C-alpha cells in the first residue's frame, strides 16, 4: 500500500464529489463522548459528520484517521477494527490523515490510548455502515434482510447467490437513516477474521522505499529554512548579536530575535537565522557572535541537584499514602531492608529532530507538522496570527519517533513566530541534533529512599517509599505547585504487594530544567524502583523472586488506581499474576542456564495493561551482557498481534538505552550532552533477543506503546544481582557498580 495522504476539508469535499455517490458514516472519538453516560449521550447525539468512513462507487473504502502515526502502527490498528465490522477485504482499505479539526476529532495521540479509546466507536461506526449496506441490498432484491450476508466488501444473497459490492450499494445506503450506535449489532468476536490476526503496517512499504513523507520532508513551493540560536542556559536570553556577520554568509536572508514564550509553549526564545537552505542557516547561526545573559539558573548542576535530593530525603515528605503504622512495624522488624535509587534526566532523542513548517498569509495559514497534538499546533498558530481556527490548516505528517516529545508545542511556536515575520513565505524551523538534545523537555530526575520490613513468616511487614524529584505536574498542571506528587508515582502509589503498613511520601525538588512526558512517564521510574525493591525484599525473606511476588500479590483482587480513582479502572491482580507466570514459563524460570548466565524478573501494571519481563545476563570482563528478554503482555484483546510485538520490542530497546547508557547531566545551568557520541543508543551487538508472548484475552484493548518499558530496567538489574550479588540502584548502570 502507498503511504497515507493528508486531506484538508476543502480537498475532502472535492474528492467526495468527484467520486460520485458515497456512503459517509460519522463517529466521534472525543473522550467526553466515550466517558458520557447513556443519559448524557441522549442529550448529546453523535453528529454523523464528525468523522468519516467513505465508500466510493469503485468499492474503495477510506478511513479518515484523526490520530498521529509516529511509528506505533495506529494507521494499521484502527482500520483493522473498522474493516472487521464492515466485513471488508483488507486490501480494499485505504487510509487518509484527517484534517485538523478538534471540533470533530480527538487528535491527541499519547498515553497509549488510541486503540483503547477508539475500539468501541470504530466498531460501532463499521457496524452502522454494514447494517445500512445490508438494508440497501435487501431493498434492492426485495428480500428479507436475514437472507443477506455481508462479506468481502459486499453483500451476498444466500438463496440466489447474488452479490452486490458496497460500492454498488453506497448510493442507496447513503439515503437510509443512520442506525443508533448504542444498539447497532456488533460482530461476535469469535467470527473475527481481521482483528486479532497479524497485519503488516500500512505505511511500512513507503517507509522502506524512502517515499514516506515525514515533517522534515515538507517542501512547499518557495520554502526557506530557519535555525534558532537559543541560550545554552535554561532561562537565559541574548543581550546582543552581530546580524551583519550572519547575513554575510551566502544564502542567509534575514536575522532577527524572537521572544521566549511561557505557559502554553515554554519556548526559549533567541535569534532566528533565515536562509535559502539549512546549511546556510546553520553557518549563519555560527557567525552571530552572541552575548548571552545567562539569567538566574547558571549555577544549577547535577551535583547541586543531587545535594538537594539528599537534603530533601533527610526530612519527612508530604504523606500521599499512609496505611497502618509504618514506623512501629519498621521498629519491630524481623528483617529490615533500606535502599536508595537514583534516576537522571533523560532525553527523548527522536531520530527525526524537531521541525515545523509554517506559511502565514493575510487570511489563512498552513502548517506541516510532525506532532502528537495537531490541535495544540492549530491553537498556537491561531494565537500568533490572530486568525480564526478554521483558517489555520495543520497537516499532520509522519514522525521519526515521538515518545512524548512531540506532544509539545515549542517548535510550533518558534515556526509561527518566524513565519509571521516573513508574510506568505513558507518557513521550516529546523532543529539540529544538538538543539534537540540540549533543549528538550526531559524525563524528571528522581531520588527514592525505601525502607521495608520482613516478618517471621516471610511476608512484607512494612513498605515505605520516599521520593523527591523535579515534578512534571509542578510545571504543567494548574494545581501542580500544590500537588507536585500527582505526576510522580502512578502504580507506586497502589502497589499490588500486600502489607498492612504502607506509606508513600513526596518532596518537590526545584530545578530550571524543562521536563515533561517521556515514554511511559512516571512508570519508567516507578517500575524500576518498585520492582527492584520487591526483589530486595524477596532476597531478605530468602524466597525465590517469582514465588515471593506471587505470594505477596496473594488472592485475586481489584486494587483501585489511587492516582485516578474517578476512572474506575483497577489493577487486576489475577492478570498481573498471569503475565508473571507466563513470562517465567516461557523463560524456563527455575531451570538451569548455561554457566555464567543469570535471570531476573519484573512485573508491572501501567496504562491499564500488564507486562512481565525476564532478563538473562552475564558478566564478562566487567561488562554486562544481556542475552535475552522474555516478555508476557496482557493488553486486552489483541487487535494486531504483529504490531503489539513491535511496540513491546521498541519499548525494550528504548528502556535499555536509558538503563545502559543515557543520562542528561547539567553543568553551569546547561546540558552537557550534545549528540549520540555522549548520549548513546544501544548498538546491534548490545541488543538482546526479545520474545513477546501475548496473553489471549476477550477484555477490551488497553495501552501497549509504553507498558513494555517499565519492566526492562528492573528485570536486567535483578538479573545482574543474581550474577554479581550487587544491587544496582542507580541508572544508567555503571561499570563500577558491577565490580
C-alpha positions as CSV (number, residue, x, y, z in Angstrom):
1,X,0.0,0.0,0.0
2,X,1.1,3.6,-0.5
3,X,1.7,6.0,2.3
4,X,-1.2,7.8,3.8
5,X,-2.2,11.1,2.3
6,X,-3.3,14.3,4.1
7,X,-6.6,15.9,3.1
8,X,-7.8,19.3,4.2
9,X,-11.5,19.9,4.5
10,X,-11.8,21.6,1.0
11,X,-10.0,18.7,-0.7
12,X,-12.2,16.2,1.1
13,X,-15.4,17.8,-0.3
14,X,-13.9,17.9,-3.8
15,X,-12.8,14.3,-3.6
16,X,-16.1,13.1,-2.4
17,X,-18.0,14.9,-5.1
18,X,-15.6,13.7,-7.9
19,X,-16.0,10.1,-6.7
20,X,-19.8,10.1,-7.1
21,X,-22.2,8.9,-4.5
22,X,-20.6,7.7,-1.4
23,X,-21.7,6.3,1.9
24,X,-20.4,8.6,4.7
25,X,-20.7,7.4,8.3
26,X,-19.7,9.6,11.2
27,X,-18.4,8.8,14.7
28,X,-16.8,10.9,17.4
29,X,-13.7,9.8,19.2
30,X,-13.8,12.5,21.9
31,X,-13.0,11.3,25.4
32,X,-16.0,13.2,26.7
33,X,-18.3,11.1,24.4
34,X,-16.6,7.9,25.5
35,X,-17.0,8.8,29.2
36,X,-20.6,10.0,28.9
37,X,-23.4,8.1,30.4
38,X,-26.3,6.8,28.3
39,X,-28.4,9.7,29.6
40,X,-25.7,12.2,28.6
41,X,-25.5,10.7,25.1
42,X,-29.2,11.0,24.7
43,X,-28.8,14.7,25.3
44,X,-25.7,14.9,23.0
45,X,-26.3,12.7,20.0
46,X,-23.2,11.9,17.9
47,X,-23.0,14.1,14.8
48,X,-22.9,11.8,11.8
49,X,-20.4,14.2,10.1
50,X,-18.0,14.3,12.9
51,X,-15.7,11.8,11.2
52,X,-15.9,9.7,8.0
53,X,-15.9,6.2,6.6
54,X,-16.1,6.8,2.8
55,X,-17.3,4.1,0.4
56,X,-16.8,5.1,-3.2
57,X,-18.5,3.6,-6.3
58,X,-15.4,1.7,-7.2
59,X,-15.7,-0.1,-3.8
60,X,-12.7,1.7,-2.3
61,X,-13.2,2.1,1.4
62,X,-11.4,5.0,3.0
63,X,-10.9,5.6,6.7
64,X,-10.0,9.2,7.8
65,X,-7.8,8.8,10.8
66,X,-7.6,11.6,13.4
67,X,-4.7,10.1,15.3
68,X,-1.0,10.7,14.6
69,X,1.2,7.9,13.2
70,X,4.6,8.1,14.9
71,X,5.8,4.5,14.4
72,X,3.3,2.9,16.7
73,X,1.2,1.4,13.9
74,X,-2.1,3.3,14.5
75,X,-2.7,3.6,10.8
76,X,-3.0,-0.1,10.7
77,X,-4.7,-0.9,14.0
78,X,-7.6,1.5,13.7
79,X,-8.5,0.5,10.1
80,X,-8.4,-3.2,11.2
81,X,-11.2,-2.5,13.7
82,X,-13.3,-0.7,11.1
83,X,-12.7,-3.3,8.4
84,X,-13.6,-6.1,10.8
85,X,-17.1,-4.8,11.5
86,X,-17.6,-3.8,7.8
87,X,-16.7,-7.4,6.7
88,X,-14.2,-5.9,4.3
89,X,-11.5,-7.4,2.2
90,X,-8.4,-5.8,3.9
91,X,-6.9,-5.0,0.5
92,X,-9.9,-2.6,-0.1
93,X,-8.9,-0.3,2.8
94,X,-7.2,3.0,2.2
95,X,-6.1,5.4,4.9
96,X,-6.1,9.2,4.9
97,X,-4.9,11.5,7.6
98,X,-7.7,13.7,8.9
99,X,-7.7,17.5,8.5
100,X,-7.1,19.1,11.9
101,X,-10.4,20.0,13.4
102,X,-10.7,19.5,17.2
103,X,-14.5,20.1,17.0
104,X,-14.7,16.7,15.2
105,X,-11.6,14.7,16.3
106,X,-9.8,13.9,19.5
107,X,-6.4,14.4,17.7
108,X,-4.2,14.0,20.8
109,X,-2.0,10.8,20.4
110,X,-0.3,9.7,23.6
111,X,-0.7,7.8,26.8
112,X,-1.0,4.5,24.9
113,X,-4.7,5.3,24.5
114,X,-5.5,5.5,20.8
115,X,-6.8,1.9,20.2
116,X,-8.3,1.7,23.7
117,X,-10.3,4.9,23.2
118,X,-11.3,4.1,19.6
119,X,-12.1,0.4,19.8
120,X,-15.8,0.6,20.6
121,X,-16.6,3.8,18.5
122,X,-14.8,2.3,15.5
123,X,-16.7,-1.0,15.8
124,X,-20.0,0.9,16.1
125,X,-19.2,3.0,13.1
126,X,-18.3,0.0,11.0
127,X,-21.3,-1.9,12.2
128,X,-23.6,1.0,11.4
129,X,-22.3,1.2,7.8
130,X,-22.6,-2.6,7.5
131,X,-26.2,-2.6,8.6
132,X,-27.1,0.2,6.2
133,X,-25.5,-1.6,3.3
134,X,-27.3,-4.8,4.1
135,X,-30.6,-3.0,4.3
136,X,-29.9,-1.4,0.9
137,X,-29.2,-4.8,-0.6
138,X,-32.3,-6.3,0.9
139,X,-34.4,-3.5,-0.5
140,X,-32.8,-3.8,-3.9
141,X,-33.6,-7.5,-4.1
142,X,-36.9,-7.2,-2.3
143,X,-35.9,-9.9,0.1
144,X,-35.7,-10.3,3.9
145,X,-32.6,-8.8,5.5
146,X,-31.9,-12.1,7.3
147,X,-31.1,-13.7,3.9
148,X,-28.4,-11.1,3.1
149,X,-24.9,-11.6,4.4
150,X,-22.0,-9.1,4.3
151,X,-18.7,-10.5,3.2
152,X,-15.5,-9.3,1.5
153,X,-16.7,-5.8,0.8
154,X,-20.2,-6.7,-0.4
155,X,-23.5,-8.3,0.4
156,X,-24.4,-11.9,-0.7
157,X,-28.0,-13.1,-1.0
158,X,-27.6,-16.7,0.0
159,X,-30.6,-18.2,-1.8
160,X,-30.0,-16.6,-5.1
161,X,-26.2,-16.5,-4.8
162,X,-26.4,-12.9,-5.9
163,X,-23.7,-10.4,-4.8
164,X,-23.5,-6.6,-4.8
165,X,-20.4,-4.7,-3.8
166,X,-20.5,-2.0,-1.2
167,X,-19.6,0.5,-3.9
168,X,-22.8,-0.5,-5.9
169,X,-24.9,-0.2,-2.7
170,X,-23.5,3.0,-1.4
171,X,-25.8,5.4,-3.3
172,X,-28.9,3.8,-1.9
173,X,-27.4,3.1,1.6
174,X,-26.4,6.7,2.0
175,X,-30.0,7.8,1.9
176,X,-31.0,5.4,4.7
177,X,-31.4,6.6,8.4
178,X,-28.3,6.3,10.5
179,X,-28.6,3.4,13.0
180,X,-28.4,4.1,16.7
181,X,-24.7,3.5,17.5
182,X,-25.6,2.3,21.1
183,X,-27.8,-0.5,19.9
184,X,-26.3,-1.4,16.5
185,X,-25.4,-5.2,16.5
186,X,-21.7,-5.9,16.7
187,X,-20.0,-9.0,15.3
188,X,-19.4,-11.9,17.5
189,X,-15.7,-11.8,18.3
190,X,-15.4,-15.5,17.6
191,X,-16.1,-14.6,14.0
192,X,-13.2,-12.0,13.7
193,X,-11.0,-12.5,10.6
194,X,-9.1,-9.3,10.8
195,X,-8.9,-8.2,14.4
196,X,-6.6,-10.5,16.3
197,X,-4.7,-11.6,13.2
198,X,-1.2,-10.3,12.1
199,X,-1.2,-7.5,9.5
200,X,1.7,-5.7,8.1
201,X,2.0,-2.0,8.8
202,X,0.0,0.2,6.3
203,X,2.8,2.8,5.9
204,X,5.7,0.3,6.0
205,X,6.2,0.0,2.2
206,X,6.5,3.7,1.8
207,X,9.0,3.9,4.7
208,X,11.1,1.1,3.4
209,X,11.2,2.5,-0.1
210,X,12.0,6.0,1.0
211,X,8.8,7.5,-0.4
212,X,7.2,8.2,3.0
213,X,6.9,11.9,3.9
214,X,8.0,13.0,7.4
215,X,7.8,16.5,8.7
216,X,11.4,17.1,7.7
217,X,10.5,16.2,4.1
218,X,7.9,19.0,3.8
219,X,8.7,21.1,0.7
220,X,6.0,23.7,-0.1
221,X,6.9,26.0,-3.0
222,X,9.3,28.8,-2.0
223,X,10.4,27.1,1.2
224,X,13.1,28.8,3.3
225,X,14.8,27.4,6.4
226,X,15.4,28.9,9.9
227,X,17.8,27.8,12.6
228,X,17.4,29.4,16.0
229,X,20.2,30.3,18.4
230,X,18.9,29.6,21.9
231,X,20.7,30.4,25.2
232,X,22.5,27.3,26.3
233,X,21.5,28.1,29.9
234,X,17.8,27.5,30.7
235,X,16.1,30.8,31.2
236,X,18.8,32.9,29.6
237,X,18.4,35.4,26.8
238,X,20.5,37.2,24.2
239,X,21.8,40.7,25.0
240,X,23.5,41.4,21.7
241,X,24.4,39.7,18.5
242,X,26.0,40.5,15.1
243,X,23.3,40.2,12.5
244,X,25.7,41.7,9.8
245,X,28.1,38.8,10.2
246,X,25.4,36.2,9.9
247,X,23.9,38.0,6.8
248,X,27.3,37.9,5.2
249,X,27.1,34.1,4.9
250,X,25.9,33.2,1.4
251,X,22.3,32.2,1.4
252,X,21.3,33.9,4.6
253,X,18.1,36.0,4.1
254,X,17.3,37.6,7.4
255,X,18.3,37.6,11.1
256,X,16.1,38.7,14.0
257,X,15.3,38.0,17.6
258,X,12.2,36.1,18.8
259,X,10.8,36.3,22.3
260,X,10.6,33.5,24.8
261,X,7.0,32.3,25.5
262,X,6.0,30.9,28.8
263,X,2.9,28.9,29.7
264,X,1.3,27.4,26.6
265,X,4.5,26.7,24.7
266,X,7.6,27.2,27.0
267,X,10.0,28.3,24.3
268,X,13.5,29.5,25.0
269,X,13.4,32.5,22.6
270,X,16.6,33.5,20.9
271,X,17.8,34.6,17.5
272,X,16.4,33.3,14.2
273,X,18.6,32.9,11.1
274,X,16.6,32.5,7.9
275,X,18.3,31.2,4.8
276,X,17.7,29.6,1.4
277,X,18.9,26.3,2.7
278,X,19.6,24.6,6.1
279,X,23.4,24.6,5.7
280,X,23.5,28.4,5.2
281,X,21.2,28.9,8.2
282,X,23.5,26.8,10.4
283,X,26.6,28.6,9.3
284,X,24.8,31.9,9.8
285,X,24.0,31.0,13.3
286,X,27.7,30.2,14.0
287,X,28.6,33.7,12.8
288,X,26.2,35.6,15.1
289,X,28.7,36.2,17.9
290,X,26.0,36.3,20.5
291,X,26.5,37.7,24.1
292,X,24.1,35.9,26.5
293,X,22.5,37.0,29.7
294,X,22.6,33.6,31.4
295,X,20.0,34.6,33.9
296,X,19.3,33.1,37.4
297,X,19.9,29.4,36.6
298,X,23.5,29.4,35.6
299,X,24.6,27.8,38.8
300,X,22.4,24.7,38.6
301,X,24.3,21.4,38.1
302,X,23.7,17.7,38.5
303,X,25.8,18.0,41.7
304,X,23.7,20.7,43.2
305,X,20.5,18.9,42.3
306,X,21.8,15.7,43.9
307,X,22.7,17.6,47.0
308,X,19.1,19.0,47.1
309,X,17.8,15.4,46.7
310,X,19.8,14.2,49.7
311,X,18.8,17.2,51.8
312,X,15.1,16.6,51.0
313,X,15.4,12.9,51.8
314,X,16.8,13.7,55.2
315,X,13.4,15.0,56.3
316,X,9.9,13.5,56.1
317,X,7.9,14.4,52.9
318,X,4.2,15.0,52.3
319,X,2.3,11.8,53.0
320,X,0.3,10.9,49.9
321,X,-0.5,7.4,51.2
322,X,-0.4,6.3,54.8
323,X,-1.9,3.0,55.9
324,X,-1.3,1.2,59.2
325,X,1.7,2.1,61.5
326,X,4.8,2.0,59.3
327,X,7.1,3.4,62.0
328,X,6.1,0.8,64.5
329,X,6.4,-2.1,62.0
330,X,9.9,-1.0,61.0
331,X,11.0,-0.7,64.6
332,X,9.8,-4.2,65.3
333,X,11.0,-5.7,62.1
334,X,12.3,-9.2,62.0
335,X,14.4,-8.2,59.0
336,X,14.8,-4.6,57.7
337,X,15.9,-3.5,54.2
338,X,16.9,0.0,53.2
339,X,17.7,1.2,49.7
340,X,18.2,4.4,47.7
341,X,17.5,4.5,44.0
342,X,18.5,7.3,41.6
343,X,17.4,8.1,38.1
344,X,18.8,11.0,36.0
345,X,17.1,13.3,33.5
346,X,16.6,11.5,30.2
347,X,16.2,13.0,26.7
348,X,13.6,11.8,24.1
349,X,16.3,11.5,21.4
350,X,13.9,11.2,18.5
351,X,15.6,10.1,15.3
352,X,13.9,12.9,13.4
353,X,14.9,16.2,15.1
354,X,12.1,18.7,15.9
355,X,10.9,20.7,12.9
356,X,7.8,22.6,11.8
357,X,6.9,24.3,8.6
358,X,4.5,27.3,8.6
359,X,3.2,29.6,5.9
360,X,1.2,32.7,7.0
361,X,-0.9,34.8,4.6
362,X,-3.2,37.7,5.3
363,X,-6.3,35.5,5.7
364,X,-5.1,31.9,6.2
365,X,-2.1,29.9,7.5
366,X,-0.9,26.4,6.7
367,X,1.5,24.2,8.6
368,X,3.2,20.9,8.1
369,X,3.9,19.4,11.5
370,X,5.2,16.0,12.9
371,X,3.1,16.3,16.0
372,X,1.2,14.2,18.6
373,X,-1.1,17.2,19.2
374,X,-2.3,18.8,16.0
375,X,-5.0,20.7,17.8
376,X,-2.4,22.4,20.0
377,X,-0.4,23.3,16.9
378,X,-3.5,24.9,15.5
379,X,-4.1,26.8,18.7
380,X,-0.6,28.1,18.7
381,X,-0.6,29.3,15.1
382,X,-4.1,30.8,15.5
383,X,-2.9,32.7,18.6
384,X,0.2,34.1,16.9
385,X,-1.7,35.1,13.7
386,X,-5.0,36.2,15.3
387,X,-6.7,34.1,12.6
388,X,-9.8,32.0,13.3
389,X,-9.0,28.3,13.8
390,X,-10.9,27.5,10.7
391,X,-8.4,29.5,8.7
392,X,-5.4,27.6,10.1
393,X,-4.7,24.4,8.2
394,X,-2.5,21.9,10.1
395,X,-1.2,18.9,8.1
396,X,-0.1,16.2,10.4
397,X,2.9,14.3,8.9
398,X,4.6,11.0,9.7
399,X,7.1,11.2,12.5
400,X,10.6,9.8,13.0
401,X,9.8,8.9,16.6
402,X,8.0,10.9,19.2
403,X,7.9,9.3,22.7
404,X,6.1,12.2,24.2
405,X,8.4,14.9,22.9
406,X,6.1,15.8,20.0
407,X,3.3,16.3,22.4
408,X,4.9,19.8,23.0
409,X,4.3,23.0,21.0
410,X,7.6,24.9,21.5
411,X,8.8,24.1,18.0
412,X,5.5,25.1,16.5
413,X,5.5,28.4,18.4
414,X,9.0,29.1,17.1
415,X,7.9,28.4,13.5
416,X,4.9,30.6,13.8
417,X,6.9,33.4,15.2
418,X,9.4,33.3,12.4
419,X,6.8,32.8,9.7
420,X,4.9,35.8,10.9
421,X,7.9,38.0,10.2
422,X,8.0,36.6,6.6
423,X,4.5,37.0,5.3
424,X,3.4,34.5,2.6
425,X,6.8,32.7,2.8
426,X,6.8,29.0,4.0
427,X,9.4,28.6,6.7
428,X,10.8,25.4,8.1
429,X,12.2,25.9,11.6
430,X,14.7,23.0,11.8
431,X,16.5,21.8,14.9
432,X,19.9,20.2,14.8
433,X,20.7,17.1,16.8
434,X,22.4,19.3,19.3
435,X,19.4,21.6,19.6
436,X,17.2,18.6,20.2
437,X,19.5,17.1,22.9
438,X,20.1,20.3,24.8
439,X,16.6,22.0,24.6
440,X,14.3,19.0,25.3
441,X,11.6,18.5,27.9
442,X,13.3,15.8,29.9
443,X,12.1,12.9,31.9
444,X,12.4,14.1,35.5
445,X,15.4,13.3,37.6
446,X,14.4,11.5,40.8
447,X,15.7,10.1,44.1
448,X,13.9,7.3,46.0
449,X,14.5,6.2,49.6
450,X,12.9,2.9,50.6
451,X,12.5,1.1,53.9
452,X,10.9,-2.3,54.2
453,X,10.4,-5.0,56.7
454,X,10.0,-8.7,56.5
455,X,8.2,-10.6,59.3
456,X,9.0,-14.0,60.7
457,X,6.5,-15.6,58.2
458,X,8.5,-14.1,55.3
459,X,5.8,-11.5,54.5
460,X,6.1,-7.8,53.9
461,X,5.5,-6.2,57.3
462,X,6.1,-2.6,56.1
463,X,6.8,-0.6,52.9
464,X,7.9,3.0,53.0
465,X,8.7,4.9,49.8
466,X,10.0,8.5,49.9
467,X,10.6,10.3,46.6
468,X,12.0,13.7,45.7
469,X,12.0,14.7,42.0
470,X,11.7,17.5,39.5
471,X,8.0,17.1,39.1
472,X,6.2,17.3,35.7
473,X,3.0,18.5,37.4
474,X,4.8,21.4,39.1
475,X,5.4,22.8,35.6
476,X,2.3,21.7,33.6
477,X,-0.7,21.2,35.9
478,X,-2.9,24.1,37.2
479,X,-2.6,22.8,40.7
480,X,0.9,21.3,40.2
481,X,2.6,23.6,42.7
482,X,0.2,22.4,45.4
483,X,0.2,18.8,44.2
484,X,3.5,18.1,42.5
485,X,3.4,14.4,43.6
486,X,0.4,13.7,41.3
487,X,2.6,13.1,38.3
488,X,5.4,11.1,40.0
489,X,4.2,7.8,41.4
490,X,1.5,6.1,39.4
491,X,1.4,2.4,40.3
492,X,4.0,3.0,43.1
493,X,1.1,4.6,45.0
494,X,-1.0,1.4,44.9
495,X,1.4,-1.5,44.7
496,X,0.0,-5.0,44.3
497,X,2.1,-6.4,47.1
498,X,0.1,-6.9,50.3
499,X,1.2,-5.2,53.5
500,X,-0.8,-3.7,56.4
501,X,1.8,-0.9,56.8
502,X,2.3,1.2,53.7
503,X,3.5,4.8,53.3
504,X,4.3,7.0,50.4
505,X,6.0,10.4,50.8
506,X,7.0,13.2,48.4
507,X,9.1,16.4,48.4
508,X,9.4,18.6,45.3
509,X,13.0,19.3,44.1
510,X,13.4,22.7,42.5
511,X,15.0,22.9,39.1
512,X,15.0,25.1,36.0
513,X,15.5,22.1,33.7
514,X,12.3,21.7,31.5
515,X,10.6,18.3,31.9
516,X,7.6,16.6,30.5
517,X,6.2,13.3,29.3
518,X,8.8,10.7,28.3
519,X,7.8,7.2,27.1
520,X,5.8,5.6,30.0
521,X,6.1,8.9,32.0
522,X,6.4,8.2,35.8
523,X,6.0,4.5,35.2
524,X,9.6,4.4,33.9
525,X,10.9,5.3,37.3
526,X,8.2,3.7,39.5
527,X,8.5,0.4,37.7
528,X,12.3,0.4,38.2
529,X,12.2,1.3,41.9
530,X,9.2,-0.8,43.0
531,X,10.3,-4.0,41.1
532,X,13.9,-3.7,42.3
533,X,12.9,-3.1,45.9
534,X,10.5,-6.0,46.0
535,X,13.3,-8.2,44.7
536,X,15.5,-7.0,47.6
537,X,12.7,-7.9,50.0
538,X,12.5,-11.4,48.4
539,X,16.2,-11.9,49.0
540,X,15.8,-10.7,52.6
541,X,13.0,-13.2,53.0
542,X,15.1,-16.0,51.4
543,X,12.3,-16.7,48.9
544,X,12.6,-17.1,45.1
545,X,11.8,-13.7,43.5
546,X,8.9,-15.1,41.3
547,X,7.5,-17.1,44.2
548,X,7.7,-14.1,46.5
549,X,5.9,-11.8,44.1
550,X,3.1,-14.2,43.5
551,X,2.7,-14.9,47.3
552,X,2.8,-11.2,48.1
553,X,0.2,-10.4,45.4
554,X,-1.9,-13.0,47.0
555,X,-5.5,-13.8,46.2
556,X,-7.3,-12.3,43.2
557,X,-8.2,-8.7,43.9
558,X,-9.2,-5.5,42.2
559,X,-7.0,-2.6,43.6
560,X,-8.3,0.9,42.9
561,X,-6.0,3.2,41.0
562,X,-5.1,5.7,43.7
563,X,-3.9,8.2,41.2
564,X,-7.1,8.1,39.1
565,X,-9.9,7.0,41.4
566,X,-12.7,8.5,39.3
567,X,-11.8,6.4,36.2
568,X,-12.8,3.2,38.0
569,X,-10.1,1.1,36.3
570,X,-8.5,-1.0,39.0
571,X,-5.4,-3.2,38.9
572,X,-6.5,-6.8,38.5
573,X,-4.1,-8.9,40.4
574,X,-5.1,-12.1,38.6
575,X,-4.0,-10.6,35.3
576,X,-0.7,-9.4,36.8
577,X,0.0,-12.9,38.2
578,X,-0.9,-14.2,34.8
579,X,1.8,-12.3,32.9
580,X,4.4,-13.1,35.6
581,X,3.7,-16.8,35.3
582,X,3.6,-16.8,31.5
583,X,6.9,-14.9,31.3
584,X,8.5,-17.3,33.8
585,X,7.2,-20.3,31.9
586,X,8.5,-19.1,28.5
587,X,11.9,-18.2,30.0
588,X,12.1,-21.6,31.8
589,X,12.4,-19.9,35.2
590,X,13.9,-22.2,37.7
591,X,15.6,-24.4,35.2
592,X,19.4,-24.5,34.7
593,X,21.1,-21.9,32.4
594,X,24.4,-22.0,30.7
595,X,27.4,-21.4,33.0
596,X,27.7,-17.7,33.9
597,X,24.2,-16.7,32.7
598,X,21.7,-15.5,35.3
599,X,18.0,-14.4,35.3
600,X,16.0,-11.6,36.8
601,X,12.3,-10.9,36.7
602,X,9.9,-7.9,37.0
603,X,6.1,-7.4,36.6
604,X,4.2,-4.2,36.4
605,X,0.8,-2.5,35.7
606,X,0.6,0.6,33.6
607,X,-1.8,2.2,31.1
608,X,-4.4,-0.5,32.1
609,X,-2.1,-3.2,30.8
610,X,0.0,-5.9,32.4
611,X,3.6,-6.7,31.5
612,X,6.3,-9.0,32.9
613,X,9.8,-9.5,31.7
614,X,12.6,-12.0,32.4
615,X,16.1,-10.9,31.5
616,X,19.1,-13.3,31.0
617,X,22.5,-11.7,31.5
618,X,26.1,-12.5,32.1
619,X,29.2,-10.6,33.1
620,X,32.4,-10.6,31.1
621,X,35.5,-8.6,31.8
622,X,33.4,-6.3,34.0
623,X,30.8,-5.6,31.3
624,X,27.1,-6.6,31.5
625,X,25.9,-8.6,28.5
626,X,22.1,-9.0,28.0
627,X,21.4,-12.2,26.1
628,X,17.6,-12.5,26.1
629,X,14.4,-10.7,27.2
630,X,11.2,-12.7,27.5
631,X,8.1,-10.7,27.7
632,X,4.5,-11.6,28.6
633,X,1.9,-8.9,27.9
634,X,-1.8,-8.6,28.6
635,X,-3.3,-5.6,26.8
636,X,-6.8,-6.9,26.4
637,X,-8.0,-8.2,23.1
638,X,-5.1,-8.0,20.7
639,X,-6.0,-6.0,17.6
640,X,-2.8,-6.6,15.6
641,X,-0.5,-9.0,17.4
642,X,2.3,-8.2,15.0
643,X,2.0,-4.5,16.0
644,X,1.9,-5.4,19.7
645,X,5.1,-7.3,19.4
646,X,6.8,-4.5,17.6
647,X,5.7,-2.0,20.2
648,X,7.0,-4.1,23.0
649,X,10.3,-4.7,21.3
650,X,10.7,-1.0,20.6
651,X,9.9,-0.2,24.3
652,X,12.5,-2.7,25.4
653,X,15.2,-1.1,23.2
654,X,14.2,2.4,24.4
655,X,14.3,1.3,28.0
656,X,17.6,-0.5,27.6
657,X,19.1,2.7,26.1
658,X,18.2,4.6,29.3
659,X,19.2,1.7,31.6
660,X,22.6,1.0,30.0
661,X,23.8,4.4,28.7
662,X,21.8,7.5,28.9
663,X,21.9,10.4,31.4
664,X,21.4,14.0,30.8
665,X,23.7,15.9,33.2
666,X,23.7,19.6,34.0
667,X,26.7,21.9,34.5
668,X,26.5,25.7,34.6
669,X,22.8,25.6,34.0
670,X,23.1,23.9,30.7
671,X,23.0,20.3,29.3
672,X,26.4,18.7,28.9
673,X,25.4,16.0,26.3
674,X,25.0,17.1,22.7
675,X,24.7,14.1,20.3
676,X,24.8,10.4,20.1
677,X,28.5,10.3,20.8
678,X,27.8,11.2,24.5
679,X,24.1,10.1,24.7
680,X,24.4,6.7,23.1
681,X,21.7,4.3,21.7
682,X,22.2,0.5,22.0
683,X,24.2,-0.9,19.1
684,X,23.2,-4.1,17.4
685,X,25.7,-6.1,19.3
686,X,24.2,-4.9,22.6
687,X,20.7,-5.7,21.6
688,X,19.4,-9.0,23.1
689,X,17.0,-11.5,21.6
690,X,13.5,-10.3,22.5
691,X,10.5,-12.6,22.8
692,X,7.0,-11.3,23.2
693,X,4.2,-13.6,24.3
694,X,0.7,-12.1,24.2
695,X,-2.0,-13.3,26.6
696,X,-5.2,-14.2,24.7
697,X,-8.0,-12.1,26.1
698,X,-11.6,-11.0,25.5
699,X,-11.2,-7.9,27.5
700,X,-11.3,-4.5,25.7
701,X,-8.0,-3.4,24.3
702,X,-5.7,-1.3,26.5
703,X,-2.4,0.5,26.0
704,X,0.7,-1.1,24.6
705,X,3.0,1.6,23.3
706,X,4.5,2.3,26.7
707,X,3.8,-0.7,29.1
708,X,6.8,-2.7,27.8
709,X,9.3,-0.1,29.1
710,X,8.8,-0.1,33.0
711,X,9.9,-3.8,33.5
712,X,13.1,-3.7,31.4
713,X,15.4,-1.9,33.7
714,X,14.4,-3.8,36.9
715,X,14.5,-7.2,35.1
716,X,18.0,-6.5,33.9
717,X,19.2,-5.1,37.3
718,X,17.7,-8.0,39.2
719,X,19.5,-10.4,36.9
720,X,22.7,-8.5,37.4
721,X,22.2,-9.0,41.2
722,X,21.8,-12.7,40.6
723,X,25.1,-12.6,38.6
724,X,27.2,-10.4,40.9
725,X,25.5,-10.3,44.3
726,X,25.5,-6.5,44.0
727,X,22.3,-4.3,43.8
728,X,22.2,-1.8,41.0
729,X,20.3,1.1,42.4
730,X,21.1,3.9,40.0
731,X,20.7,4.3,36.3
732,X,22.3,4.2,33.9
733,X,24.2,1.1,35.0
734,X,27.8,1.9,35.7
735,X,30.8,-0.5,35.4
736,X,31.9,0.4,38.9
737,X,28.6,-0.7,40.3
738,X,29.1,-4.2,38.9
739,X,32.6,-4.6,40.3
